Amino acid sequence: MDPSKLTEIGVGIGIKVIGAIIFWFVGRWLIDLAIKLASRGMRIRQVEPTVISYAGSTIAVMLNIVLVVAILGYFGIETTSFAALLAAAGFAIGAAWSGLLANFAAGAFLIVLQPFKVGDFITGGGVTGTVREIGLFVTKIDTLDNVMTMVGNNKLFSDNIQNFSTNPYRRVDLVAQLNHAVNHEEAIRILRERLANIPNVLSEPAPDVEILEFNLAGPVLAVRPYCNNQHYWQVYFNTNEVIRESFGAAGFPAPEQHYFVRRSA
């Protein structure tokens, strides 16, 4: 073949490749711009952050597919055939990856039903922590030890979900062991007075302090203050300190297990 012809073909291919690269970067920039504008519009209308994140992910996937098809069309590839091939491949992949599609469907239900939203503290799918993001297929949760954990949406949706952020307050459940010799009424009075002074403990409902059970060491008190979810651990640890300090200051003897051994005649 004539060298000049080869050069012409090479230049033509090079121009197309350069054009495709420019097309890709410009398209990606436009996609990012579209997502930002859409997110900004939804934020102005005070749409839930969860919905904004989910909608942004969906728009990004759809526009990227459109961009790839457009670039293939630019190279002269028949996009109609490609679309049919993509649909067939999608059906085959969907049949093989039913779990992935189940996660996608569950994510849509999580958005619609809103058992939780971004920023809520939940337990779901065996994970406890703060919801960081609800994506197309997985939900990102920051656990109590600050580990980002990704849980499949279908696992979350098909399991029990506890949302600790929905109600205005929650109960802290602790116990206090008493010695047999301690006057339980005095111990209850002291704890109720001291619990009321712990920061962020609610006065309504008032803390519960009652006899829970008995064991070999003596009565066991249920100590249950109420607080907002964000103050839970602070109240939890402060209550333990109050139990230790108040019983020590009152001079209550340490709990001891008592056994009686009887000799048979």
KALIN-V796012 format. One record per residue. N is the residue number from 1. RES is the residue in one small letter. PSI is psi as a letter, one per 30 degrees, with the letter a starting at -180 (999 if undefined). BURIAL is 1 if it has 9 or more other C-alpha atoms within 8 Angstrom, else 0. Layout:
# KALIN-V796012
n = {N	N}
res = {RES	RES}
psi = {PSI	PSI}
burial = {BURIAL	BURIAL}
This chain:
# KALIN-V796012
n = {1	2	3	4	5	6	7	8	9	10	11	12	13	14	15	16	17	18	19	20	21	22	23	24	25	26	27	28	29	30	31	32	33	34	35	36	37	38	39	40	41	42	43	44	45	46	47	48	49	50	51	52	53	54	55	56	57	58	59	60	61	62	63	64	65	66	67	68	69	70	71	72	73	74	75	76	77	78	79	80	81	82	83	84	85	86	87	88	89	90	91	92	93	94	95	96	97	98	99	100	101	102	103	104	105	106	107	108	109	110	111	112	113	114	115	116	117	118	119	120	121	122	123	124	125	126	127	128	129	130	131	132	133	134	135	136	137	138	139	140	141	142	143	144	145	146	147	148	149	150	151	152	153	154	155	156	157	158	159	160	161	162	163	164	165	166	167	168	169	170	171	172	173	174	175	176	177	178	179	180	181	182	183	184	185	186	187	188	189	190	191	192	193	194	195	196	197	198	199	200	201	202	203	204	205	206	207	208	209	210	211	212	213	214	215	216	217	218	219	220	221	222	223	224	225	226	227	228	229	230	231	232	233	234	235	236	237	238	239	240	241	242	243	244	245	246	247	248	249	250	251	252	253	254	255	256	257	258	259	260	261	262	263	264	265}
res = {m	d	p	s	k	l	t	e	i	g	v	g	i	g	i	k	v	i	g	a	i	i	f	w	f	v	g	r	w	l	i	d	l	a	i	k	l	a	s	r	g	m	r	i	r	q	v	e	p	t	v	i	s	y	a	g	s	t	i	a	v	m	l	n	i	v	l	v	v	a	i	l	g	y	f	g	i	e	t	t	s	f	a	a	l	l	a	a	a	g	f	a	i	g	a	a	w	s	g	l	l	a	n	f	a	a	g	a	f	l	i	v	l	q	p	f	k	v	g	d	f	i	t	g	g	g	v	t	g	t	v	r	e	i	g	l	f	v	t	k	i	d	t	l	d	n	v	m	t	m	v	g	n	n	k	l	f	s	d	n	i	q	n	f	s	t	n	p	y	r	r	v	d	l	v	a	q	l	n	h	a	v	n	h	e	e	a	i	r	i	l	r	e	r	l	a	n	i	p	n	v	l	s	e	p	a	p	d	v	e	i	l	e	f	n	l	a	g	p	v	l	a	v	r	p	y	c	n	n	q	h	y	w	q	v	y	f	n	t	n	e	v	i	r	e	s	f	g	a	a	g	f	p	a	p	e	q	h	y	f	v	r	r	s	a}
psi = {k	k	e	e	e	e	e	e	e	e	e	e	e	e	e	e	e	e	e	e	e	e	e	e	e	e	e	e	e	e	e	e	e	e	e	e	e	e	e	e	e	e	e	e	g	h	k	k	e	e	e	e	e	e	e	e	e	e	e	e	e	e	e	e	e	e	e	e	e	e	e	e	e	e	g	g	k	j	f	e	e	e	e	e	e	e	e	e	e	e	e	e	e	e	e	e	h	e	e	e	e	e	e	e	e	e	e	e	e	e	e	e	f	h	f	l	l	k	f	l	j	l	k	k	g	g	k	k	a	k	k	e	k	j	a	e	f	l	k	k	k	j	l	f	g	h	k	j	k	k	k	k	e	e	e	e	e	f	l	k	k	k	j	f	f	e	l	f	l	l	k	k	j	l	l	k	k	l	l	e	f	k	j	e	e	e	e	e	e	e	e	e	e	e	e	f	f	k	k	g	k	k	f	j	k	l	k	k	j	l	k	e	l	k	a	f	f	a	k	k	k	k	j	i	l	k	l	l	e	f	g	e	e	e	e	e	e	e	e	e	e	e	e	e	e	e	e	e	e	f	g	k	l	k	k	k	k	k	k	k	k	k	k	k	999}
burial = {0	0	0	0	0	1	0	0	0	0	0	0	0	0	0	1	0	0	0	1	0	0	1	1	0	0	1	1	0	0	1	1	0	0	1	0	0	1	1	0	0	1	1	0	0	0	1	0	1	1	1	1	1	1	0	1	1	1	1	1	0	0	1	1	0	0	1	0	1	1	1	1	1	0	0	0	0	0	1	0	0	1	0	0	0	0	0	0	0	0	0	0	0	1	0	0	0	0	0	1	1	1	1	1	1	1	1	1	1	1	1	0	0	0	0	0	1	1	0	1	1	1	1	1	1	0	1	1	1	1	1	1	1	1	1	1	1	1	1	1	1	1	1	0	0	0	0	0	1	0	1	1	1	1	1	1	1	0	0	0	1	0	1	1	1	0	0	0	0	1	0	1	0	1	0	1	1	1	1	0	0	1	0	0	0	0	1	1	0	1	1	1	0	1	1	1	0	1	0	0	1	1	0	0	0	0	1	1	1	0	0	0	0	0	0	0	1	1	1	1	1	1	1	1	1	1	1	1	1	0	1	1	0	0	1	1	0	1	1	1	0	1	1	0	0	1	1	0	0	0	0	1	0	0	1	0	0	0	0	0	0	0	0	0	0}
